[in-house]
Amino acid sequence: MTFSASDIAAIAQVIGAPDQSSDSTWFWNIKNTAQNRVMALTITTVTGAVDDETAGETAGEPAGKAPSQTVISVQTHQGYIELHSVTGFVLIEPDEVMFIAKQADKFSGLVVGKTCTCSQFANVSTALLRADFTTLDPSLLMAAMQLSIAEAILM
C-alpha cells in the first residue's frame, strides 16, 4: 500500500496534522502533556527495499521485482516499534489509527493514538477473527477484540 494525500488527510482528522512531510514520508511528534508522554510516528513509503527472488510475491507483483512498501515506525519513551509492508489502515474514533500488515493467513497490527498510546499485535492468525470470543483463552481475547475492528480489510 502506498499512502495517498487523502489517506494522510483521514489520519490527520484523528491524530492531528503531520509536523513534517515530503513526497513519501509523514512525521508526527505527538504530545500528551497531561500524562507527560511523547510519541514520534512516521509513515514512510520505501521503493525497492527488498531485492530477492520472491520480493514482489506478497505485494501481488511478479517475483523478483522489489515493490514499494510502507513502513510505520513509532518511538516512545518505552521503546521503538516498526510495522513493515502495511496493507491497510482503519480509523478508530475518536483518537486512534490501526495500521495492518497482512500476509497469507497471518497479520500484524499497530494501533497508535492521539494520547500517545501504542499497541502492537504480531503474527496473528486470521482464524482468530472467526473464533467465538466467549470460548477464547483470555491471552488471545485482547488481540481478537481489537483486531476484529479491521476485519473488513483483513478478510
C-alpha positions as CSV (number, residue, x, y, z in Angstrom):
1,M,0.0,0.0,0.0
2,T,1.2,3.5,-0.8
3,F,-0.4,6.2,1.2
4,S,-2.2,8.9,-0.7
5,A,-2.8,12.5,0.3
6,S,-6.4,11.6,1.1
7,D,-5.2,8.7,3.4
8,I,-2.9,11.1,5.3
9,A,-5.8,13.7,5.5
10,A,-8.0,11.0,7.0
11,I,-5.4,10.0,9.5
12,A,-4.8,13.7,10.3
13,Q,-8.5,14.0,11.2
14,V,-7.9,11.6,14.0
15,I,-4.4,12.3,15.3
16,G,-3.7,15.8,14.0
17,A,-1.8,17.2,11.1
18,P,1.7,15.9,10.4
19,D,4.5,18.1,11.7
20,Q,6.7,17.4,8.7
21,S,6.1,15.7,5.3
22,S,7.7,15.0,2.0
23,D,6.6,13.1,-1.1
24,S,6.7,9.7,0.7
25,T,7.2,10.4,4.4
26,W,5.0,11.9,7.0
27,F,6.1,12.6,10.6
28,W,4.1,13.4,13.7
29,N,5.5,14.5,17.1
30,I,2.5,13.7,19.3
31,K,2.4,15.1,22.8
32,N,0.2,14.3,25.7
33,T,1.1,17.0,28.3
34,A,-1.5,15.8,30.8
35,Q,0.4,12.5,31.2
36,N,3.8,13.7,30.2
37,R,4.1,11.5,27.2
38,V,5.5,12.0,23.7
39,M,5.4,9.7,20.7
40,A,7.1,10.1,17.3
41,L,5.1,8.5,14.4
42,T,6.5,8.2,10.9
43,I,4.8,6.8,7.8
44,T,7.3,6.1,5.0
45,T,6.9,4.6,1.6
46,V,10.1,2.9,0.6
47,T,10.7,1.7,-3.0
48,G,12.9,-1.3,-3.7
49,A,13.7,-2.0,-0.1
50,V,13.8,-5.7,-0.7
51,D,15.6,-7.2,-3.7
52,D,15.4,-11.0,-3.8
53,E,13.8,-13.7,-6.0
54,T,10.5,-13.6,-4.1
55,A,10.3,-9.9,-3.3
56,G,7.2,-9.0,-5.2
57,E,5.1,-12.0,-4.4
58,T,3.4,-10.7,-1.2
59,A,2.6,-7.4,-2.9
60,G,0.9,-9.0,-5.9
61,E,3.8,-8.2,-8.2
62,P,6.0,-10.5,-10.2
63,A,8.7,-12.3,-8.3
64,G,12.0,-10.6,-8.4
65,K,10.5,-7.1,-8.7
66,A,11.1,-5.2,-5.5
67,P,7.8,-3.5,-4.7
68,S,7.2,-0.3,-2.8
69,Q,6.3,-0.9,0.8
70,T,5.0,1.3,3.6
71,V,6.7,1.2,7.0
72,I,5.2,2.6,10.1
73,S,7.6,3.5,12.9
74,V,6.7,4.6,16.4
75,Q,9.2,5.8,19.1
76,T,8.1,6.4,22.7
77,H,10.0,6.6,26.0
78,Q,9.3,2.9,26.4
79,G,10.7,1.7,23.0
80,Y,10.7,1.6,19.2
81,I,8.3,-0.3,17.0
82,E,8.1,-0.8,13.3
83,L,5.4,-2.4,11.1
84,H,6.6,-3.3,7.6
85,S,4.6,-3.9,4.4
86,V,1.5,-2.2,5.6
87,T,-1.6,-3.3,3.5
88,G,-4.2,-1.0,5.1
89,F,-5.4,1.1,7.9
90,V,-8.6,1.7,9.9
91,L,-9.6,4.8,11.8
92,I,-10.8,4.1,15.3
93,E,-12.8,7.1,16.6
94,P,-12.2,9.2,18.4
95,D,-8.4,9.1,18.6
96,E,-6.7,6.0,17.2
97,V,-5.4,4.6,13.9
98,M,-4.8,0.9,13.3
99,F,-2.3,0.0,10.7
100,I,-2.4,-3.5,9.3
101,A,0.2,-5.7,7.5
102,K,-1.5,-8.9,6.1
103,Q,0.3,-11.8,4.6
104,A,-1.5,-15.0,3.6
105,D,-3.3,-16.3,6.7
106,K,-1.5,-14.1,9.3
107,F,-1.5,-10.4,10.0
108,S,0.1,-7.8,12.3
109,G,-1.4,-4.6,13.6
110,L,-0.1,-1.4,15.1
111,V,-2.5,0.9,16.9
112,V,-1.4,4.4,17.7
113,G,-3.4,7.1,19.5
114,K,-3.5,10.8,19.8
115,T,-2.9,10.5,23.5
116,C,0.4,8.7,22.8
117,T,-0.9,5.2,23.2
118,C,0.6,2.4,21.1
119,S,-0.2,-1.3,20.9
120,Q,1.2,-4.0,18.6
121,F,-0.2,-7.4,17.7
122,A,2.1,-9.6,15.6
123,N,1.7,-12.7,13.5
124,V,-2.0,-13.2,14.5
125,S,-3.9,-16.0,12.6
126,T,-6.9,-14.7,10.7
127,A,-8.7,-17.7,12.2
128,L,-8.7,-15.8,15.5
129,L,-11.2,-13.3,14.0
130,R,-13.7,-16.1,13.2
131,A,-13.4,-17.6,16.7
132,D,-16.2,-17.4,19.3
133,F,-14.9,-14.8,21.7
134,T,-16.7,-16.5,24.6
135,T,-14.5,-19.6,24.2
136,L,-11.1,-17.9,23.7
137,D,-8.3,-18.2,26.1
138,P,-8.0,-14.8,27.9
139,S,-4.5,-14.3,26.5
140,L,-6.0,-14.2,23.0
141,L,-9.0,-12.1,23.7
142,M,-7.5,-8.6,23.5
143,A,-6.0,-9.3,20.1
144,A,-9.2,-10.8,18.8
145,M,-11.4,-7.9,20.0
146,Q,-9.0,-5.1,18.9
147,L,-8.2,-6.6,15.5
148,S,-11.9,-7.5,14.8
149,I,-12.3,-3.8,14.1
150,A,-10.2,-4.3,11.0
151,E,-11.9,-7.5,9.9
152,A,-13.3,-5.9,6.7
153,I,-9.9,-5.2,5.3
154,L,-8.4,-8.5,6.6
155,M,-10.8,-11.0,5.0
